[in-house]
Amino acid sequence: QVQLVESGGGLVQPGGSLRLSCAASGSISSFYVMGWYRQAPGKQRELVASVTIGSSRNYADFVKGRFTISRDNAKNTVSLQMNSLKPEDTAVYYCNAKWNFASFWGQGTQVTVSS
């Protein structure tokens, strides 16, 4: 029983900021990789950022220094600080966690960047 619960989504003006958080709970106390994906209408789900249990970070090119991913291994949480948001960032953002060969997903949180 693994659950990933996202929070922090919402409506924000262009240039604004949001902080997404994901809390993992269940039978797995830690994950090798945790990350954030997003899916805009009509588009494929794409990786935004990921971080390993050793805190190695990987970012999609479109982040361009605007987003920061971090995790707390003790709390089994991962967050995504999103700054300088653009309308094209509008999407459902999903938390993802990997352990061994398993991959777990949250239900997603809507981020809308619009004036």
N, C-alpha and C positions, 0 to 999 in steps of 0.2 A: 504494500500500500504506500505509494508515493504520490504526493500532491505538490504541485507548484502553484503558488498563488501570486499573481501580479497585482500591483497597485501603483497608483500615481499618474495614470493616464488622465486625459482631459482635453479641454479646449484651450489653446494658447495662441496669442498673437504672433505673427512672424517676428523673429528676433528674440522671442521669449525663451524661457527655460522650463524644463520639466525634469523631475527625477523619478524614474521608475524603480520599483523595488520588487523583488521576487523572493518569497520565502518558501523553502523546501521543507517538507516534513514527511515522515513515514519510516519505512524500514531501512532506508539508506541514509546514513548520517553524513556522508560526504560524497561529492561527485568529482570525477577527474576533470571534467570541463563543464562550466556553466556559461551561458551566453544569452544573447538577445537576438531574435530574428524579427523581421517585420514583413507584412504582406499588405500591399496596397491593392485596391480594387483592380482587377484585370491583370495583376502582375504575379509573378512567382514569389514565393516566400524567399527572402534573402537574409543572409547573415549580416547583422549589424556589428556585433562585437562579441568576443568570447574571452574567457579568462580561465586558465588552468588552476588546479589546486595549488600549484607552485607560483601562482600570480603572474604567469606569462600572459600577456595580452595580445589580442589580435583584433584589428579594426578593418572594417570595410573602407574602401577608398573614398566613398562618398561622405564619410564622417569628417574627414579633413580637419582633424583636431577639435571638432566641436563637441564630440561625445567622449565621456570617460566611463569605463566599466570598472567595477571593483567588486570584490567579494569578501565575505567574512566566513572563513572556513568553520570557525567555532559555532557560528550561528546558522550556517548553511544558507546564507542569503547572497544574492547578487543584485547589484544596483546599476543603473545606467543614468548618469547625469548628462542631460541633453541641453546644450546651450546653442544660441544663435539658430533657433529652429526655423526651418523653411517650409513653405507649403508642401513641397515635395516629400517632406518627412511624414506627412499624413499617412497613417497606416494603423493596422492592428499590430501591436508589438507583443511577441510571445517570448516567454521565458523558456529556456531549454537547459536540460541537465543530462549529462552522460555518465554512465557508470558501467564498466565492462563493455558489453555489447548492447546495452540497453540505452534508449533515449527517451526522455520524458519531456512532456510539454505542458505548459500552463494553458489556461483557457484564453488568454490574451487580454490586452487592455488597449482601448482605442486612444490614439493620439491624433488630434486634429489641430492643424496649424492653419489658421485662417483669420483674416481681419473681419 
